[in-house]
Amino acid sequence: MNIDIKHIAKLARLRIEDDQLDKFESEMQNIVGMVEKLPDIQDEMTLDPDNPMILRKDVAVQDKFTRQELMQNAPQVKAGCLVVPKTVE
C-alpha cells in the first residue's frame, strides 16, 4: 500500500521534512493495517461473553428544558442570547 504523506500533510496543513517522509509513511501503513484488522461491531459487544455490552438506541429528546431554564445556567445573557468573550479582533 502506498500512502502519499506529502498530500496528507498538505491537506492537514502540516510541514514534514523530506527526511521524515519514510518514517511517517511506515507509521501510517502500520495504523491502516491495524484498523483493517479490527473486527466489525454488531449490536452486541462480545469482548466478555459472560457480560455482553448491549448498545443503547440513540433517541433525541426534545423539549426537555425550556429556553428560560437553560439561560438560567449561563453566566451572562443579553437579549435572550449567551454572551461570550470576543475571540476575533
Number of C-alpha atoms within 10 A of each C-alpha: 7 8 13 12 18 17 11 11 13 11 9 9 9 11 9 13 8 9 8 10 15 11 11 16 17 14 12 16 14 12 11 13 12 10 10 10 8 8 7 7 8 9 10 12 14 13 9 8 9 7 9 11 13 11 10 8 7 6 6 5 7 7 6 7 9 9 11 9 10 9 15 10 9 12 9 12 13 8 6 10 11 11 12 10 5 6 5 4 3
